[in-house]
Amino acid sequence: MTGQAQEYDFFPAHVVRTRRLGPTMLRVTFGGGALRSFASGGRDQSFSLFLPHPGQDEPDLPYAQGEGWFAAWRAIPADRRAVMRSYTVRAQRAEPPELDVDFALHGTATDDHPPADSPAGPAAAWAAAARPGARVVLLGPAVADNRSVAFRPPADTGFVLLLADETALPAAGGILEWLPAGTRALVWIEVPDAADIQDLPAPAGVDLTWLVRAPGTPSGLLPALRAAELPAGAPYAWIAGESGTVKELRRHLVRERGVDRRAVAFSGYWRRGASEDRLREEAYARPS
Ligand SMILES: Cc1cc2nc3c(=O)[nH]c(=O)nc-3n(C[C@H](O)[C@H](O)[C@H](O)COP(=O)(O)OP(=O)(O)OC[C@H]3O[C@@H](n4cnc5c(N)ncnc54)[C@H](O)[C@@H]3O)c2cc1C
């Protein structure tokens, strides 16, 4: 949190309970008094989650240092410093203060789903083993209107396009809950298993299509979008999921459909073959 003390803050929290939503998706509910001042802006509100390594009781994160926390955290050896990962607020409740976060359990074999092609990262593995009482820290919003909410359709939007894989399913759910009634929206959500399909609230006017990606096969999001007939009016698109797929979807909208690039909010939530640590190091290495 460098220079944005008013917008973001650290929130120590603990696991209250977990609930399996499907073969590859787990809801972890976090609680703790500090969450009273966590101010989710809804929609695709994201935050940084700090997790302990196996064998640690709590994440090793020097957040009491305020502005200097990041340099201090990076100075701790990688196998000890808290694991830092990006997640989305699926739901927030006031009393008792609770946050629901839905984890895609990539790479973790479950009884009713085969192991994925890549090994689980530390966050997916942590979630799969999480028990009530486990301690974490969140770096999240202290004000509801914050830069970690990306879904911001302009007032003259004629229709909304949402394209998401399982990691962006929680964000898509938050956006669908927020959409004003009567908004025309075409939504595609891709999950690894038909049993991961959720009963999402979709206001009238929302056309929601679920896609199931068989293990080891490419995403079906681009073929689905290509085949779609878009309504008349000014589109606003929100795309999130695996980086390569997100790029292709954006390219299709901007180059082949002529959508104004400013009307496409897009975010690579993960990249095949690269951990979030590696993506962060690449971002720091880029000249600013
Ligand atoms: C703004 C934002 C919001 C996000 N919200 C959510 C959310 O609510 N729920 C959620 O589940 N994820 C969410 N993600 C994605 C999540 O942060 C990444 O999937 C993250 O890499 C998981 O960390 P990890 O420690 O499990 O794996 P990492 O250590 O980061 O990666 C290890 C390996 O696993 C691969 N990998 C990572 N994720 C996946 C995946 N889903 N499927 C297959 N392989 C994968 C990587 O390519 C790498 O090879 C969000 C990301 C962003 C940027």
PDBQT file of the ligand as one rigid body, heavy atoms in Angstrom, charges set to zero:
ROOT
HETATM    1  C1  LIG A 301      -8.064  -9.287  -9.859  1.00  0.00    +0.000 C 
HETATM    2  C2  LIG A 301      -8.032 -10.818  -9.704  1.00  0.00    +0.000 A 
HETATM    3  C3  LIG A 301      -9.069 -11.466  -9.074  1.00  0.00    +0.000 A 
HETATM    4  C4  LIG A 301      -9.052 -12.868  -8.935  1.00  0.00    +0.000 A 
HETATM    5  N1  LIG A 301     -10.097 -13.489  -8.286  1.00  0.00    +0.000 NA
HETATM    6  C5  LIG A 301     -10.073 -14.846  -8.154  1.00  0.00    +0.000 A 
HETATM    7  C6  LIG A 301     -11.123 -15.524  -7.439  1.00  0.00    +0.000 A 
HETATM    8  O1  LIG A 301     -12.044 -14.908  -6.862  1.00  0.00    +0.000 OA
HETATM    9  N2  LIG A 301     -11.062 -16.889  -7.361  1.00  0.00    +0.000 N 
HETATM   10  C7  LIG A 301     -10.029 -17.605  -7.940  1.00  0.00    +0.000 A 
HETATM   11  O2  LIG A 301     -10.036 -18.838  -7.850  1.00  0.00    +0.000 OA
HETATM   12  N3  LIG A 301      -9.023 -16.987  -8.582  1.00  0.00    +0.000 NA
HETATM   13  C8  LIG A 301      -9.014 -15.637  -8.697  1.00  0.00    +0.000 A 
HETATM   14  N4  LIG A 301      -7.991 -15.006  -9.342  1.00  0.00    +0.000 N 
HETATM   15  C9  LIG A 301      -6.943 -15.837  -9.953  1.00  0.00    +0.000 C 
HETATM   16  C10 LIG A 301      -5.903 -16.291  -8.936  1.00  0.00    +0.000 C 
HETATM   17  O3  LIG A 301      -5.287 -15.157  -8.335  1.00  0.00    +0.000 OA
HETATM   18  C11 LIG A 301      -4.847 -17.123  -9.692  1.00  0.00    +0.000 C 
HETATM   19  O4  LIG A 301      -5.421 -18.297 -10.210  1.00  0.00    +0.000 OA
HETATM   20  C12 LIG A 301      -3.639 -17.461  -8.845  1.00  0.00    +0.000 C 
HETATM   21  O5  LIG A 301      -2.583 -17.789  -9.726  1.00  0.00    +0.000 OA
HETATM   22  C13 LIG A 301      -3.878 -18.620  -7.886  1.00  0.00    +0.000 C 
HETATM   23  O6  LIG A 301      -2.726 -18.755  -7.073  1.00  0.00    +0.000 OA
HETATM   24  P1  LIG A 301      -2.050 -20.168  -6.782  1.00  0.00    +0.000 P 
HETATM   25  O7  LIG A 301      -1.099 -19.932  -5.677  1.00  0.00    +0.000 OA
HETATM   26  O8  LIG A 301      -3.101 -21.188  -6.612  1.00  0.00    +0.000 OA
HETATM   27  O9  LIG A 301      -1.262 -20.502  -8.136  1.00  0.00    +0.000 OA
HETATM   28  P2  LIG A 301       0.123 -19.841  -8.635  1.00  0.00    +0.000 P 
HETATM   29  O10 LIG A 301       1.238 -20.185  -7.715  1.00  0.00    +0.000 OA
HETATM   30  O11 LIG A 301      -0.092 -18.384  -8.905  1.00  0.00    +0.000 OA
HETATM   31  O12 LIG A 301       0.339 -20.615 -10.006  1.00  0.00    +0.000 OA
HETATM   32  C14 LIG A 301       0.876 -21.943 -10.037  1.00  0.00    +0.000 C 
HETATM   33  C15 LIG A 301       0.600 -22.576 -11.395  1.00  0.00    +0.000 C 
HETATM   34  O13 LIG A 301      -0.798 -22.776 -11.529  1.00  0.00    +0.000 OA
HETATM   35  C16 LIG A 301      -1.287 -22.161 -12.713  1.00  0.00    +0.000 C 
HETATM   36  N5  LIG A 301      -2.641 -21.646 -12.418  1.00  0.00    +0.000 N 
HETATM   37  C17 LIG A 301      -2.993 -20.585 -11.649  1.00  0.00    +0.000 A 
HETATM   38  N6  LIG A 301      -4.342 -20.480 -11.587  1.00  0.00    +0.000 NA
HETATM   39  C18 LIG A 301      -4.821 -21.491 -12.355  1.00  0.00    +0.000 A 
HETATM   40  C19 LIG A 301      -6.126 -21.925 -12.689  1.00  0.00    +0.000 A 
HETATM   41  N7  LIG A 301      -7.216 -21.304 -12.221  1.00  0.00    +0.000 N 
HETATM   42  N8  LIG A 301      -6.252 -23.024 -13.477  1.00  0.00    +0.000 NA
HETATM   43  C20 LIG A 301      -5.161 -23.703 -13.936  1.00  0.00    +0.000 A 
HETATM   44  N9  LIG A 301      -3.894 -23.346 -13.645  1.00  0.00    +0.000 NA
HETATM   45  C21 LIG A 301      -3.744 -22.248 -12.869  1.00  0.00    +0.000 A 
HETATM   46  C22 LIG A 301      -0.274 -21.078 -13.054  1.00  0.00    +0.000 C 
HETATM   47  O14 LIG A 301      -0.264 -20.842 -14.448  1.00  0.00    +0.000 OA
HETATM   48  C23 LIG A 301       1.019 -21.699 -12.572  1.00  0.00    +0.000 C 
HETATM   49  O15 LIG A 301       1.546 -22.540 -13.563  1.00  0.00    +0.000 OA
HETATM   50  C24 LIG A 301      -7.977 -13.612  -9.469  1.00  0.00    +0.000 A 
HETATM   51  C25 LIG A 301      -6.916 -12.934 -10.093  1.00  0.00    +0.000 A 
HETATM   52  C26 LIG A 301      -6.943 -11.554 -10.215  1.00  0.00    +0.000 A 
HETATM   53  C27 LIG A 301      -5.779 -10.845 -10.881  1.00  0.00    +0.000 C 
ENDROOT
TORSDOF 0
